[in-house]
């Protein structure tokens, strides 16, 4: 997989597949520019795993754990911990399933973390607005 950093967004605002599913644009969180991933043979494993294993139920469970530990209402300063805990939970609980399902894939964990964050922001509109 080739990775080109700091390429303009081309008018997209989420992870999109272009050119028959072989090019993916992932905008940065500030919305100015993004990263483009070129993949020749298959859909990017990191993107597929993020979309498959991040559900509304998993996000609610992690958010409930944070609120139970903090014993307060939701505050925006918990967002970093929330994103990190969701990624950590996927690694700890689902990595064996990912390895079995995709037959020992090569995983770029930095890209996987970025796709996880984008997917969380798309699903959890209560926290991130939208």
C-alpha positions in Angstrom: 0.0 0.0 0.0 1.3 3.4 -0.9 0.6 6.4 1.3 0.6 10.0 0.2 0.3 12.6 2.9 -1.0 16.1 2.6 -3.1 15.9 -0.5 -6.1 18.1 -0.9 -9.5 16.6 0.0 -11.1 17.0 -3.4 -14.4 18.0 -1.8 -15.0 15.0 0.3 -15.8 15.1 4.0 -15.6 11.4 5.0 -13.7 8.2 4.0 -14.7 7.6 0.5 -13.8 4.9 -2.1 -12.9 6.2 -5.5 -12.0 4.5 -8.8 -13.6 1.1 -8.2 -12.7 0.9 -4.6 -8.9 1.2 -5.0 -8.3 4.8 -3.8 -9.4 6.0 -0.4 -9.3 9.6 0.8 -9.3 10.2 4.6 -9.5 13.9 5.6 -7.6 15.1 8.6 -9.6 16.0 11.6 -9.3 19.8 11.0 -10.9 19.4 7.6 -8.1 21.0 5.6 -6.3 18.2 3.8 -6.2 14.4 4.0 -4.3 11.3 3.3 -4.8 9.2 0.1 -4.3 5.5 0.3 -3.8 3.6 -2.9 -4.5 -0.2 -2.8 -4.2 -2.4 -5.8 -5.6 -5.8 -5.0 -8.2 -5.5 -2.2 -10.0 -3.0 0.0 -7.9 -1.7 2.8 -8.1 -4.0 5.8 -7.9 -1.2 8.3 -10.9 0.6 6.9 -12.9 -2.7 6.6 -12.1 -3.6 10.2 -13.0 -0.2 11.6 -16.4 -0.2 9.8 -17.1 -3.8 10.9 -16.1 -3.7 14.6 -17.2 -0.2 15.7 -20.9 -0.3 16.5 -23.2 2.1 18.4 -23.4 -0.5 21.2 -19.6 -0.7 21.7 -19.4 3.1 21.8 -22.2 3.3 24.4 -20.5 0.7 26.5 -17.2 2.5 26.5 -18.9 5.9 27.2 -20.8 4.3 30.2 -17.5 2.9 31.6 -16.0 6.4 31.5 -19.0 8.0 33.1 -19.1 5.4 35.8 -15.4 5.9 36.7 -15.7 9.7 36.6 -19.0 9.8 38.5 -20.0 13.0 36.7 -21.9 13.9 33.5 -20.3 13.8 30.1 -17.7 16.5 29.5 -15.8 17.3 26.3 -12.5 16.8 28.0 -13.2 13.0 28.0 -13.2 12.8 24.2 -9.5 11.9 24.0 -9.9 9.1 26.6 -13.0 7.9 24.8 -11.3 7.6 21.4 -8.3 5.9 23.0 -10.4 3.4 24.9 -12.5 2.4 21.9 -9.3 1.7 19.9 -7.8 -0.2 22.8 -10.9 -2.3 23.3 -10.9 -3.2 19.6 -7.2 -4.3 19.8 -7.7 -6.3 23.0 -11.0 -7.9 22.3 -11.3 -8.2 18.5 -7.7 -8.6 17.2 -7.9 -12.4 17.3 -11.1 -12.4 15.3 -9.5 -9.9 12.8 -6.4 -12.2 12.4 -8.6 -15.3 11.8 -11.0 -13.6 9.5 -8.4 -11.9 7.2 -5.8 -14.7 7.4 -3.0 -12.9 9.2 -3.2 -9.5 7.4 -0.6 -6.8 7.5 -2.1 -4.0 9.6 -0.8 -0.5 9.8 -1.9 0.5 13.3 -1.5 4.2 12.8 -3.8 4.1 9.8 -6.2 1.8 11.7 -6.3 4.3 14.6 -7.2 7.1 12.2 -9.9 5.0 10.5 -11.3 4.1 13.9 -11.5 7.8 14.9 -13.2 8.7 11.7 -15.7 5.9 12.1 -16.4 6.9 15.7 -17.1 10.5 14.6 -19.4 9.3 11.9 -21.4 7.0 14.3 -21.5 9.0 17.5 -23.2 12.2 16.5 -24.3 12.8 20.1 -20.7 13.6 21.2 -19.3 15.0 18.0 -22.4 16.8 16.7 -23.4 16.4 13.1 
